[in-house]
Amino acid sequence: MGSTVPVRRTVRRWLRRGSVRVRVTVAASLVTAIAVTLVGWMLVMSVEDTQLTRVRSRAEDSLEIAARRLADGQSFQEALLDLPETVFVANDEGLCVSSSPVGGGTTLRCSKNAGSGDIVPPPEMIGPRVERASPAGSAGGGPGDEVIAGESGSEIMTKRVETERYGTVTVTAIAPAGEVAGGVDAVGPVIWVLLPSLVAMVALVAWWLAGQALRPVEAIRVEAEEIGGATMHRRVPEPGSDDEIGRLARTMNAMLERLEDSARRQRQFVSDASHELRSPVAAIRTDLEVALREGDRADWPTVANDVLAEERRLEILLGDLLVLASDDESDAPIRAGTVDLAALATEEAARGRRLPVTLDRPPGRDPDVYVVAGVASRLERSLTNLVDNACRHAESEVRVTLAREGRRVRVIVDDDGPGILPADRERIFERFTRLDDSRARDQGGAGLGLAVVRSIITRHGGQVWADDSPLGGARFTIELPAAAGRYPKAFVQPAGGPS
């Protein structure tokens, strides 16, 4: 027992380390061997049972026919004529008195004892008794019926019969079960010869089929192994089929495309960020170098104000970069708390800017109508960016409007500036995007403000889009889901979202 355990462990370890092709071949061979063995065994058992049933039925019929004929008063020769199986008749003293003809017309005769002259049964009649119910009895035999197993494997059925002509006699029929067993035993070697051949054939077919099926997988593996940071443009080969391997190849290529696009955007982001960071740093350095060169003649308050302005621009840029970097690390929605957008909009409208900001809030609304789930500092930053953007490009008017549409809360920022062309309304939310018109970098914008807005709103499960404003300029709309349980008594159906 102890020696077989390491063997089994070794086999399992080898199968785990082996290739899929080896495991498939071994599994197919084992299943085939087990299935063929079971089917062969069941076939042999079925044939043996069928043949034994047939032989026993013939012997039972012979026994019943002979017994009926003797009971009807026929002679031994008449009673034992034309029977399916061999039948013997013994008198009440147990001596064989007659037998039926056997194969080729030969009649088995009882022999006489040389000493006493008594008639004794032939060797086929000798054998141990088997203690079980007689098949003949089940077919209508009497209480004295029995079955004896002969030396050659044959079954001997007996039946006692009361006759007027001979008195009480014992009729015996022989069922040659040994012949059936011999025929069945001859099938065994054939099965054992065919089994290894069949298993070997299945193993070869499984090996070949597994190799054909796994060939595209190996090609995918080889190509994927060679793809690196400098070769992200390469793709794994697609077999062109619609099976699991084909879908795997297409999924991997889609993943590689996303990784390539992400790497490209990351490189572009780093390049643009370094350029944007270099501009305020260079401006600060230039102002300080000029002031130092002039010495006491320099207008240091003006220099300080210029440096602080550039520092403010640098601080805003770094803050935007940190927000975008943080949002890039996770796509999960933010659910940190509840935020009152009405309060945030009121604060933004009251903040001092180049132009006054008008707050349009429907009167008489429940304060909970404008409460959403999220992080207050993030939502405040997004609203600040939109209002600052509107003030930067408006001519004379900026308006912030609060609206509740169904289970969505909206904050709308309108200005009367030059507006945004429909072709640019989606592009402006990309990072470091500046338009060629008056919304270009005229006030020191880095092109990150609107990208930050979209990133924050998306993380909060909302959306933001640009449209035409009734004031003649651009309209930016933020839409967020209302906080759970903060629903007004009457809903206003949505008036439409982004196109």
C-alpha distance (Angstrom), angle and dihedral (degrees) to the residues before:
residue distance angle dihedral
M1 . . .
G2 3.78 . .
S3 3.79 92.7 .
T4 3.82 94.5 53.7
V5 3.81 94.6 56.2
P6 3.84 95.4 66.8
V7 3.79 89.1 46.2
R8 3.79 92.3 54.5
R9 3.80 90.9 46.0
T10 3.79 90.6 50.2
V11 3.80 91.7 50.4
R12 3.81 92.6 48.6
R13 3.81 91.1 47.3
W14 3.80 90.7 49.7
L15 3.80 91.9 49.6
R16 3.79 92.0 49.4
R17 3.78 92.4 49.8
G18 3.78 94.5 41.6
S19 3.76 123.5 92.6
V20 3.77 124.0 -90.3
R21 3.78 87.9 -109.5
V22 3.82 91.5 58.3
R23 3.79 93.1 46.3
V24 3.79 92.7 49.2
T25 3.79 91.3 49.0
V26 3.80 93.7 48.1
A27 3.80 92.0 46.2
A28 3.82 92.6 48.9
S29 3.83 91.1 48.3
L30 3.80 93.5 48.9
V31 3.79 93.1 47.1
T32 3.80 90.9 47.9
A33 3.82 93.0 48.5
I34 3.80 92.4 49.0
A35 3.80 93.3 44.7
V36 3.82 94.4 47.5
T37 3.80 91.6 46.6
L38 3.79 92.4 50.8
V39 3.79 93.7 44.3
G40 3.82 91.4 47.4
W41 3.79 92.6 48.8
M42 3.81 91.9 47.6
L43 3.81 90.3 47.4
V44 3.80 92.9 50.8
M45 3.79 91.8 46.6
S46 3.79 91.2 48.6
V47 3.82 93.4 49.0
E48 3.79 92.2 46.1
D49 3.78 92.6 48.8
T50 3.81 91.6 47.3
Q51 3.80 93.3 49.2
L52 3.79 93.9 45.0
T53 3.78 90.4 49.7
R54 3.79 90.4 51.1
V55 3.82 93.9 48.1
R56 3.79 93.3 46.3
S57 3.79 90.9 47.7
R58 3.84 90.2 53.4
A59 3.80 90.9 48.9
E60 3.80 91.8 48.1
D61 3.80 90.7 49.5
S62 3.83 90.7 49.8
L63 3.80 91.1 48.6
E64 3.79 93.3 49.4
I65 3.82 93.9 45.9
A66 3.79 93.2 49.7
A67 3.80 93.0 45.8
R68 3.80 92.2 48.7
R69 3.81 92.6 49.0
L70 3.81 92.9 49.6
A71 3.79 90.9 47.5
D72 3.82 88.2 52.5
G73 3.82 90.4 57.3
Q74 3.79 101.3 -101.3
S75 3.80 120.9 146.8
F76 3.78 123.5 -105.4
Q77 3.82 91.8 -102.8
E78 3.83 92.4 49.8
A79 3.80 93.8 43.8
L80 3.81 94.1 50.6
L81 3.80 97.3 44.1
D82 3.86 121.1 118.4
L83 3.80 97.5 -2.0
P84 3.88 121.3 161.4
E85 3.82 93.0 -128.9
T86 3.78 137.4 23.3
V87 3.82 115.1 -78.0
F88 3.84 129.8 -172.0
V89 3.79 129.0 -164.3
A90 3.80 122.2 -152.8
N91 3.78 126.9 -174.1
D92 3.76 125.5 -123.4
E93 3.78 89.9 -84.9
G94 3.80 91.6 59.3
L95 3.79 96.0 -107.4
C96 3.82 120.3 138.6
V97 3.79 107.7 -116.4
S98 3.85 101.9 170.7
S99 3.81 144.8 -4.0
S100 3.79 138.4 -162.0
P101 3.82 122.6 -108.7
V102 3.80 115.4 -88.6
G103 3.82 129.2 -152.6
G104 3.78 115.7 -36.1
G105 3.81 94.7 17.8
T106 3.79 94.0 -70.9
T107 3.81 115.1 144.1
L108 3.76 119.6 -148.5
R109 3.79 108.9 -132.6
C110 3.73 128.9 -158.9
S111 3.79 114.1 -118.3
K112 3.79 128.0 -130.6
N113 3.74 122.7 -121.0
A114 3.80 106.8 -114.5
G115 3.80 92.2 -141.5
S116 3.79 104.0 42.6
G117 3.81 102.0 17.2
D118 3.82 91.0 -129.0
I119 3.80 118.6 147.5
V120 3.80 111.2 -115.5
P121 3.85 129.3 -170.1
P122 3.83 119.7 -100.4
P123 3.84 119.9 -102.0
E124 3.84 91.4 -94.6
M125 3.82 88.0 67.2
I126 3.79 94.1 57.9
G127 3.83 118.5 91.8
P128 3.79 144.6 107.5
R129 3.77 119.3 -73.6
V130 3.80 119.1 -110.8
E131 3.79 116.1 -140.4
R132 3.80 101.3 -137.2
A133 3.78 138.6 102.7
S134 3.78 114.6 -77.2
P135 3.80 117.9 -116.0
A136 3.77 85.5 -141.1
G137 3.77 89.1 55.9
S138 3.77 90.6 53.6
A139 3.81 87.8 53.5
G140 3.74 93.1 55.9
G141 3.83 105.0 -68.6
G142 3.75 123.7 147.6
P143 3.79 131.2 -108.2
G144 3.78 92.5 -85.9
D145 3.82 95.5 61.3
E146 3.81 117.3 118.4
V147 3.80 142.4 164.1
I148 3.83 124.0 -129.7
A149 3.81 125.7 -165.6
G150 3.77 111.4 -133.5
E151 3.78 126.0 -142.5
S152 3.81 93.0 -106.8
G153 3.81 92.7 55.1
S154 3.80 93.8 -96.6
E155 3.77 121.3 135.4
I156 3.85 116.8 -125.6
M157 3.81 117.3 -155.1
T158 3.79 120.1 -163.6
K159 3.79 134.1 -167.1
R160 3.82 129.5 -178.8
V161 3.81 113.5 -135.8
E162 3.81 130.1 -168.5
T163 3.84 109.5 -139.9
E164 3.82 130.2 179.9
R165 3.78 92.3 -143.9
Y166 3.81 102.6 46.6
G167 3.77 104.2 14.4
T168 3.80 118.7 -133.4
V169 3.80 113.1 -2.7
T170 3.81 134.9 170.1
V171 3.80 117.4 -127.3
T172 3.80 114.8 -156.4
A173 3.84 126.8 -168.5
I174 3.82 124.1 -168.3
A175 3.84 119.5 -142.6
P176 3.85 106.3 -162.9
A177 3.82 95.4 -139.0
G178 3.78 89.7 154.0
E179 3.78 90.5 68.0
V180 3.81 90.0 54.0
A181 3.80 91.6 49.5
G182 3.77 90.6 49.6
G183 3.79 92.2 51.4
V184 3.79 91.8 48.1
D185 3.80 92.1 47.7
A186 3.78 89.0 56.2
V187 3.82 90.0 60.8
G188 3.83 93.2 58.2
P189 3.82 97.3 71.2
V190 3.80 90.3 48.2
I191 3.80 90.6 55.2
W192 3.80 92.5 47.4
V193 3.80 89.6 51.6
L194 3.81 94.4 47.9
L195 3.82 94.9 43.6
P196 3.84 97.8 69.3
S197 3.80 90.9 43.0
L198 3.79 92.5 51.5
V199 3.82 92.7 45.4
A200 3.80 91.1 49.4
M201 3.80 91.1 50.0
V202 3.81 91.9 49.3
A203 3.82 90.3 47.9
L204 3.80 91.6 52.9
V205 3.81 92.7 47.5
A206 3.83 91.9 46.5
W207 3.81 90.8 48.4
W208 3.79 91.7 51.4
L209 3.81 95.4 43.9
A210 3.81 92.4 46.6
G211 3.77 90.0 50.4
Q212 3.80 91.8 50.5
A213 3.81 92.0 47.2
L214 3.81 94.6 46.6
R215 3.79 97.0 44.1
P216 3.85 92.4 89.0
V217 3.81 89.1 48.0
E218 3.79 90.9 55.0
A219 3.80 90.2 48.5
I220 3.81 89.5 51.2
R221 3.81 90.6 48.8
V222 3.80 93.6 50.0
E223 3.79 92.7 49.1
A224 3.81 93.7 44.1
E225 3.81 90.0 50.9
E226 3.80 90.7 57.5
I227 3.82 95.8 48.1
G228 3.78 112.4 100.0
G229 3.76 140.3 154.6
A230 3.79 92.4 -71.2
T231 3.84 94.3 45.1
M232 3.80 101.8 45.6
H233 3.80 88.9 128.4
R234 3.80 91.3 71.3
R235 3.81 121.2 95.2
V236 3.79 134.0 -156.6
P237 3.82 116.6 -107.9
E238 3.80 115.8 -95.1
P239 3.82 115.6 -143.2
G240 3.80 91.9 -147.3
S241 3.81 93.8 -125.1
D242 3.79 127.2 119.5
D243 3.80 95.4 -132.8
E244 3.80 129.6 105.8
I245 3.81 93.2 -78.7
G246 3.79 92.8 49.8
R247 3.79 91.1 49.8
L248 3.80 89.9 47.0
A249 3.80 91.7 54.0
R250 3.80 92.6 47.9
T251 3.80 91.3 47.5
M252 3.80 91.2 50.5
N253 3.79 91.8 49.4
A254 3.80 90.5 49.4
M255 3.80 88.9 50.2
L256 3.80 91.3 48.9
E257 3.78 89.5 50.2
R258 3.79 90.9 52.6
L259 3.79 91.0 47.3
E260 3.81 91.3 48.7
D261 3.80 91.0 48.9
S262 3.80 91.0 46.8
A263 3.80 91.7 49.1
R264 3.79 90.9 47.3
R265 3.80 91.8 50.0
Q266 3.79 90.3 46.2
R267 3.79 91.9 52.3
Q268 3.78 90.4 47.2
F269 3.80 90.4 46.8
V270 3.80 92.2 51.7
S271 3.79 91.1 46.6
D272 3.81 93.6 48.8
A273 3.80 92.6 43.1
S274 3.79 92.6 51.7
H275 3.80 89.9 49.1
E276 3.80 92.9 48.5
L277 3.80 92.6 46.6
R278 3.78 90.9 49.2
S279 3.82 92.9 57.1
P280 3.85 100.0 62.4
V281 3.79 91.6 37.9
A282 3.80 90.2 52.8
A283 3.81 90.9 47.0
I284 3.80 91.9 51.3
R285 3.80 91.1 47.3
T286 3.82 92.1 49.2
D287 3.80 94.0 49.5
L288 3.79 92.4 49.0
E289 3.82 94.4 45.6
V290 3.83 91.5 50.6
A291 3.80 91.6 47.1
L292 3.80 92.7 48.8
R293 3.76 90.9 49.4
E294 3.80 91.3 53.4
G295 3.79 91.5 46.2
D296 3.80 113.9 -176.5
R297 3.78 91.8 1.3
A298 3.83 91.4 65.3
D299 3.81 119.6 103.6
W300 3.79 95.5 -122.0
P301 3.82 96.5 -178.1
T302 3.81 88.9 55.8
V303 3.82 90.7 45.9
A304 3.80 90.2 49.7
N305 3.80 91.4 50.7
D306 3.81 91.7 49.2
V307 3.82 91.3 48.5
L308 3.82 91.2 48.2
A309 3.81 90.4 50.3
E310 3.79 91.4 52.3
E311 3.80 90.0 44.2
R312 3.80 89.3 52.7
R313 3.77 89.9 50.4
L314 3.81 89.6 48.9
E315 3.80 91.5 48.2
I316 3.81 91.8 51.5
L317 3.79 91.0 47.9
L318 3.80 92.9 50.1
G319 3.80 90.7 47.3
D320 3.80 91.3 51.9
L321 3.79 91.2 48.2
L322 3.80 91.3 50.4
V323 3.81 91.7 49.8
L324 3.80 92.5 50.1
A325 3.80 92.5 45.4
S326 3.80 91.0 49.7
D327 3.79 93.0 48.8
D328 3.81 91.2 47.7
E329 3.80 90.3 60.9
S330 3.80 93.7 62.8
D331 3.80 136.4 25.7
A332 3.80 95.1 -169.4
P333 3.82 115.8 119.3
I334 3.80 117.3 -106.7
R335 3.79 117.5 -115.3
A336 3.81 104.5 167.2
G337 3.83 103.0 134.4
T338 3.78 144.6 -52.8
V339 3.80 124.3 -57.6
D340 3.81 127.9 -166.6
L341 3.80 105.6 -138.2
A342 3.79 90.7 -170.4
A343 3.80 90.2 61.6
L344 3.81 91.7 47.6
A345 3.80 91.8 49.0
T346 3.82 90.8 49.3
E347 3.80 90.9 52.9
E348 3.82 92.4 48.4
A349 3.80 92.1 49.8
A350 3.81 91.1 51.0
R351 3.82 94.6 49.0
G352 3.81 114.8 105.2
R353 3.82 114.0 -106.8
R354 3.78 140.5 153.5
L355 3.80 89.9 -87.0
P356 3.81 130.0 28.1
V357 3.81 116.0 -103.5
T358 3.82 118.8 -138.8
L359 3.83 118.3 -148.0
D360 3.81 115.2 -148.4
R361 3.80 109.4 -165.9
P362 3.83 122.2 164.7
P363 3.82 108.1 -115.4
G364 3.78 124.4 -120.6
R365 3.77 96.6 25.7
D366 3.81 123.1 145.2
P367 3.85 108.5 -102.8
D368 3.82 89.9 -128.9
V369 3.80 90.5 62.4
Y370 3.83 92.6 85.6
V371 3.81 98.5 41.5
V372 3.81 116.1 119.5
A373 3.80 135.2 175.7
G374 3.79 116.6 -103.3
V375 3.78 148.8 73.9
A376 3.81 114.0 -46.9
S377 3.82 96.3 -148.7
R378 3.80 92.4 51.8
L379 3.80 94.9 47.3
E380 3.81 90.3 45.6
R381 3.81 89.6 54.0
S382 3.80 92.5 50.9
L383 3.80 92.2 49.5
T384 3.81 91.3 46.0
N385 3.81 91.2 52.2
L386 3.81 91.9 51.6
V387 3.80 94.3 47.9
D388 3.82 92.2 44.8
N389 3.79 89.6 49.8
A390 3.80 91.1 50.4
C391 3.83 93.0 47.8
R392 3.79 90.7 48.7
H393 3.81 93.1 57.6
A394 3.82 103.9 27.3
E395 3.78 120.7 104.0
S396 3.80 100.1 -150.9
E397 3.80 113.4 -27.3
V398 3.81 139.7 53.7
R399 3.79 122.0 177.1
V400 3.83 130.8 -169.8
T401 3.82 116.3 -161.1
L402 3.81 129.1 -169.9
A403 3.80 119.0 -151.3
R404 3.77 137.6 171.7
E405 3.80 116.8 -152.0
G406 3.75 115.1 176.9
R407 3.76 109.2 -54.2
R408 3.80 92.4 -21.6
V409 3.80 127.7 92.6
R410 3.79 119.0 -148.1
V411 3.79 132.8 -161.8
I412 3.81 112.4 -168.0
V413 3.83 123.4 -165.7
D414 3.84 116.8 -165.7
D415 3.79 130.4 -177.0
D416 3.80 135.4 178.6
G417 3.79 95.5 -131.2
P418 3.81 129.1 119.1
G419 3.83 93.7 -68.5
I420 3.80 129.0 -141.1
L421 3.78 126.9 -80.4
P422 3.85 114.6 -117.8
A423 3.81 90.7 -117.8
D424 3.81 90.5 58.7
R425 3.80 100.0 43.4
E426 3.78 94.0 94.8
R427 3.78 97.8 33.8
I428 3.81 93.6 59.0
F429 3.81 90.1 69.9
E430 3.80 91.4 62.2
R431 3.78 118.6 99.8
F432 3.80 118.7 -89.0
T433 3.78 91.6 3.3
R434 3.81 117.5 152.4
L435 3.75 126.3 175.3
D436 3.78 123.6 -132.0
D437 3.80 95.2 -123.6
S438 3.79 130.9 68.9
R439 3.81 90.2 -55.7
A440 3.82 89.7 70.3
R441 3.76 121.2 109.2
D442 3.76 96.1 -62.1
Q443 3.77 96.6 132.4
G444 3.78 99.6 37.9
G445 3.80 97.5 -88.3
A446 3.79 115.8 160.6
G447 3.78 97.0 -153.5
L448 3.81 93.9 -110.5
G449 3.80 102.6 99.5
L450 3.79 98.0 84.9
A451 3.82 91.7 39.7
V452 3.80 88.2 55.9
V453 3.81 90.3 49.5
R454 3.79 93.1 53.1
S455 3.80 92.6 44.8
I456 3.82 92.7 51.7
I457 3.80 95.4 44.1
T458 3.81 92.9 46.4
R459 3.81 90.7 51.5
H460 3.81 87.7 53.5
G461 3.81 91.9 54.5
G462 3.80 95.0 -104.7
Q463 3.76 139.2 104.6
V464 3.79 139.5 -129.3
W465 3.78 130.2 -158.0
A466 3.81 142.5 168.5
D467 3.79 126.9 -122.2
D468 3.80 142.8 154.6
S469 3.79 116.0 -64.9
P470 3.81 125.1 -136.3
L471 3.81 85.0 -131.6
G472 3.78 89.4 64.9
G473 3.80 98.8 -105.1
A474 3.79 133.1 72.5
R475 3.79 129.2 -41.8
F476 3.81 121.8 -155.0
T477 3.81 117.6 -167.0
I478 3.79 126.4 -163.6
E479 3.81 115.4 -164.6
L480 3.81 121.9 -171.5
P481 3.82 133.7 170.3
A482 3.79 114.0 -103.3
A483 3.78 117.2 -111.7
A484 3.81 115.1 -91.9
G485 3.81 111.7 -85.2
R486 3.83 92.8 11.4
Y487 3.79 98.6 109.7
P488 3.82 125.0 138.9
K489 3.77 121.1 -123.5
A490 3.80 92.7 -110.2
F491 3.78 123.0 34.2
V492 3.78 123.9 -142.4
Q493 3.78 110.6 -141.6
P494 3.84 115.3 -119.2
A495 3.77 114.5 -92.8
G496 3.80 94.2 -152.3
G497 3.75 138.2 -68.3
P498 3.77 137.0 -134.1
S499 3.74 117.4 -35.5
